[in-house]
Amino acid sequence: MPEGTAAMFGGHSTNGRVLVVDDETDVRKVVRMTLEKSGYDVIEAEDGEQAIQEINKGENPLMLDCIISDIRMPKINGVEAINYFKQNYPHVPLIVLTGFPDTEMATGFMKQGIVDYLVKPVEKQKLTTAVAKAMEQREINRL
């Protein structure tokens, strides 16, 4: 389907499916609204544990094109969740979204192949650019 055609079919996304993992409801809401306006399907989880359950529920693992994860969360934190995703879903690009920037941590994540390290409150343009970059990386990973 050509870009822009999705709107004619009830607004169903053709750009990809993004999992947003953040314990702050408002952050998830803003990220979801921003990405849905850009044509992405968005699934939300309030912590790493819920994100892992979301991906693994049902017969088949959830097909994802990108995961955006906070770092500081209750139960399973972002670092543990990201390690789980990298191990079990290595083809899914990851973006870190945090309210507590840490240069050392950012460098470590980038070395692990994280697509981007964004700081809250994230600008809408930075967010959509990072997700678009993740989608390109996903295409490369499929080759």
C-alpha positions in Angstrom: 0.0 0.0 0.0 1.5 3.4 -0.9 2.2 5.8 1.9 -0.8 7.9 2.9 -3.2 5.2 1.7 -3.7 3.9 5.3 -5.9 6.9 6.1 -8.4 5.8 3.4 -8.7 2.4 5.0 -9.9 3.5 8.5 -6.5 4.8 9.6 -4.9 1.4 10.0 -1.2 1.7 10.2 1.2 0.5 7.6 4.4 2.0 9.0 5.0 -0.6 11.7 4.2 -1.7 15.2 5.9 0.0 18.2 5.9 -1.2 21.8 6.2 1.7 24.3 7.4 0.6 27.8 7.2 3.3 30.4 5.8 3.5 33.9 4.5 7.0 33.4 1.0 7.0 31.9 1.4 10.5 30.5 4.7 9.7 28.7 3.1 6.6 27.1 0.1 8.6 26.0 2.2 11.4 24.4 4.5 8.9 22.7 1.5 6.9 21.5 -0.4 9.9 20.1 2.8 11.2 18.4 3.5 7.9 16.7 -0.1 7.1 15.8 -0.3 10.5 14.0 2.8 9.3 12.1 1.0 6.1 11.1 2.4 3.6 13.6 0.5 1.0 15.6 1.4 1.4 19.2 1.2 -1.1 22.1 1.8 0.1 25.6 3.3 -1.6 28.7 3.8 0.1 32.1 7.0 -1.9 33.0 9.4 -4.5 31.7 7.4 -7.4 33.1 4.2 -6.3 31.3 6.2 -5.7 28.1 7.6 -9.2 28.2 4.0 -10.6 28.9 2.6 -8.5 26.0 5.2 -9.9 23.5 4.8 -13.5 24.6 1.0 -13.8 25.1 -0.9 -16.1 22.8 0.4 -18.8 20.6 3.0 -16.8 18.7 5.3 -14.0 19.9 4.0 -10.5 19.0 5.4 -9.1 15.8 7.2 -5.8 16.6 9.1 -3.4 14.5 10.5 -1.3 17.3 10.6 -1.1 21.1 10.9 2.2 23.0 11.8 1.6 26.7 12.3 3.7 29.7 15.1 2.7 32.1 13.9 3.4 35.6 10.7 1.3 36.1 9.3 -0.9 38.9 9.4 -4.7 38.7 11.6 -5.5 35.7 13.5 -2.3 34.9 14.5 -1.0 31.5 18.0 -2.4 31.5 16.7 -5.9 32.3 13.9 -5.6 29.8 16.3 -4.4 27.1 18.7 -7.3 27.7 15.7 -9.7 27.5 14.6 -8.1 24.2 18.1 -8.1 22.7 18.5 -11.8 23.6 15.1 -13.1 22.5 14.3 -10.6 19.7 17.6 -9.5 18.3 16.1 -8.3 15.0 13.8 -5.7 16.8 15.4 -2.3 17.0 15.5 -0.7 20.4 15.2 3.0 21.5 15.9 4.2 25.1 13.7 7.0 26.4 14.7 8.2 29.9 14.2 11.1 32.3 17.6 10.5 33.8 20.3 10.9 31.1 23.5 9.1 31.8 26.3 9.5 29.3 28.1 6.3 30.4 24.9 4.3 30.1 24.0 5.9 26.8 27.5 5.0 25.4 27.1 1.5 26.6 23.7 1.1 25.0 24.9 2.6 21.7 27.7 0.0 21.7 25.1 -2.7 22.2 23.3 -1.5 19.0 20.5 0.6 20.5 19.1 2.8 17.7 18.8 6.0 19.8 19.0 7.3 23.4 16.3 10.0 23.9 15.8 12.2 27.0 12.3 13.1 28.3 10.5 15.3 27.6 11.3 14.2 24.0 10.6 16.5 21.1 8.1 15.0 18.7 10.4 15.4 15.8 13.3 13.6 17.6 10.9 10.8 18.5 9.5 10.3 15.0 13.0 10.5 13.5 14.4 7.9 15.9 11.5 5.5 15.1 11.9 6.1 11.4 15.6 5.2 11.8 14.7 2.1 13.8 12.3 1.1 10.9 15.2 1.4 8.4 17.4 -0.7 10.6 14.7 -3.3 10.9 14.6 -3.5 7.1 18.4 -4.0 7.0 18.1 -6.7 9.7 15.7 -8.6 7.6 18.1 -8.8 4.6 
